[in-house]
Amino acid sequence: MNKAIYIATSESNSGKSIITLGLMSMLIGRTAKVGYFRPIVEDFEDGKLDNHIETVISYFGLDIRFEDAFAITKSQLIKKKNKGKIGDVLDLIIEKFKHLEERFDFVLVEGTSFSGEGTAIELDMNVLIAKNLGIPAIIVGSGVDKTLEEFLDSEYLAYDSFKNKEVEVLAFIANKIQPENLKLAEDGLRSVLPKEVLVSAIPAISSLDNPTVKEIVEELDAKVLFGKDYINNEVGSFSVGAMQLRNYLLHLKENALVITPGDRADIILGALQANESVNYPTVSGIVLTGNILPEDSILKLIEGLDSVVPIISVDGGTYRITNKIGSIKSKIYAENKHKIETSISTFEKYVDLDDLSNKLSAFEADGMTPKMFQYNLVKRAKQHRKHIVLPEGDDDRIIIATSRLLAMDVVDISVIGN
């Protein structure tokens, strides 16, 4: 029997990607063929791919086309819901999931990320999808900016939402917990959850939350002047180079992003030299504000250097640009192998892989939802196509039924009547 798991959360920035990557790595090591599916994805521009799907497919080398790895975008979902057509959405999700289930021994299903429009309905949709697919769930909760009581209350509410709809919760993973509070979080969850639910706690990993220069370039629509080979450098801190160089150097921290107007040649050259010096922290990149470029002589000097960190130019004042950089939420993407590998190693360190694997193997679905029953019925009808004759062709009910059956393309129909 084919198997699957649904990774869900009830909030944004829960770090669900760590769980997805870690679990996918575990499954590939223990299962012959593993598939990946996102029922609902964020809207993406033409020519671009959903970041989650692209990262998982490319890193693990999965034999799945992008268009087969998701069912519907968030905006399409909202339009369907407003028209009262959630049933159509579920039909589509079940159909696409079943196609993957037929090809793979195990399918990892990743729920929504609670970002952008439509977050109010996301928890209910995740529960509804998991129920109709007939698969168990792993819930991921974040400990950021919560007291222990607030954390336990919110996560039990998420657990209860799944259980009330008869979706089995196999594991609960507390993520982004302060290292000194790991045991506190685990013990707290065990005190409110049934003992059969596997509980794990993963600490906050600062490097996973740090944006890369590439993300900053995309967010600011910046132009890369130098250092494209190091565009995936992670930014551990950032500061404005407004004071004199001798004073600014004292404020540099590890993996520093230097923000300065483009005409501050002293700060630019000083930062580059500090990056080469063993006596100063590493510089991850330099942001030149105000759409001002250094003079030609300075540019020529930089061009002659053997190795240069990314230097990017942006249109905007230093104050506004600094605030925008501070608000960037980092994501894990396909080219950033370091973050992917950190995610996998963190998951393997803090989650009992054997216990989780045993729970996944032992799970058996109990019963079948009407939507899944309908899908199986339609599938059998298509495999054994029949020709049926319907009388009373002037009856509206017969006309509606005929229209639906023809749209589903499951039978050949003859209607008797005027």
Disulfide bonds with the S-S distance in Angstrom:
none
